[in-house]
Amino acid sequence: MKFSKFKSVEDVTKKYSLVVTKAHFLPNVEFTPSPAFLEDLNFMLSMQTPVESEMFYRENFISPFMRQVWKRHAKLKLWFNRKLAYKDELTGEPDYFISALPEGPTHDPVGKLLLAVAQAKQEDFIEGWGQCLAEMIACQKLNDDESVVIYGIVSTGLIWEFGKLEKDVFTKDLYPYSINDSAKVLGALDYLFEQCEKQIKS
């Protein structure tokens, strides 16, 4: 079943026995972006029109934030539109996902899966979280290790929401983040990337 077939968190919980909770698990941390990053961000904000495509927001807002933080975490690999498939049960191409950076010869070119990102298309966070949670479950099953916490992000590019899957408990953070405060968005991303790195055996 394709990730996109799941239209809500409830759709996912009908198929998989999950406990769904809400809590503020992200610390209040900030990561101050460089002047060049802010200059690019302000330019793209000034250039948006009422009829922009989803690709515009993905490439000019989601991707730059992800790449900015990825530079600080050398043990991780950020993947773009690479297919994930757990049997025929869960398949598709997450907008982005993060894994441990594969090292040396391996039969697993992707590595341990740690975080999935879904774009909230047409600002639909309900459907975005259905898709993202399905991707998170696929990551968990492909790892074959429920002790690994899988993190999730749903974003329009302008608004960011965060969650995590711990065994059979999905927790969505209480607060959305806006790129009006880009340092907080980057701080939240940096924290999640750091938690991902901590789950990689050295």
Rosetta blueprint (number, residue, H / E / L):
1 M L
2 K E
3 F H
4 S H
5 K H
6 F L
7 K L
8 S L
9 V H
10 E H
11 D H
12 V H
13 T H
14 K H
15 K H
16 Y L
17 S L
18 L L
19 V E
20 V E
21 T E
22 K E
23 A L
24 H L
25 F L
26 L L
27 P L
28 N L
29 V L
30 E L
31 F L
32 T L
33 P L
34 S L
35 P H
36 A H
37 F H
38 L H
39 E H
40 D H
41 L H
42 N H
43 F H
44 M H
45 L H
46 S H
47 M H
48 Q L
49 T L
50 P L
51 V L
52 E L
53 S L
54 E H
55 M H
56 F H
57 Y H
58 R H
59 E H
60 N H
61 F H
62 I H
63 S H
64 P H
65 F H
66 M H
67 R H
68 Q H
69 V H
70 W H
71 K L
72 R L
73 H L
74 A L
75 K L
76 L E
77 K E
78 L E
79 W E
80 F E
81 N L
82 R L
83 K L
84 L E
85 A E
86 Y E
87 K L
88 D L
89 E L
90 L E
91 T E
92 G E
93 E L
94 P L
95 D L
96 Y E
97 F E
98 I E
99 S E
100 A E
101 L L
102 P L
103 E L
104 G L
105 P L
106 T L
107 H L
108 D L
109 P L
110 V L
111 G L
112 K L
113 L E
114 L E
115 L E
116 A E
117 V E
118 A E
119 Q E
120 A L
121 K H
122 Q H
123 E H
124 D L
125 F H
126 I H
127 E H
128 G H
129 W H
130 G H
131 Q H
132 C H
133 L H
134 A H
135 E H
136 M H
137 I H
138 A H
139 C H
140 Q H
141 K H
142 L H
143 N H
144 D L
145 D L
146 E L
147 S L
148 V L
149 V L
150 I E
151 Y E
152 G E
153 I E
154 V E
155 S E
156 T L
157 G L
158 L L
159 I E
160 W E
161 E E
162 F E
163 G E
164 K E
165 L E
166 E E
167 K L
168 D L
169 V E
170 F E
171 T E
172 K E
173 D L
174 L L
175 Y L
176 P L
177 Y E
178 S E
179 I H
180 N H
181 D H
182 S H
183 A H
184 K H
185 V H
186 L H
187 G H
188 A H
189 L H
190 D H
191 Y H
192 L H
193 F H
194 E H
195 Q H
196 C H
197 E H
198 K H
199 Q L
200 I L
201 K L
202 S L
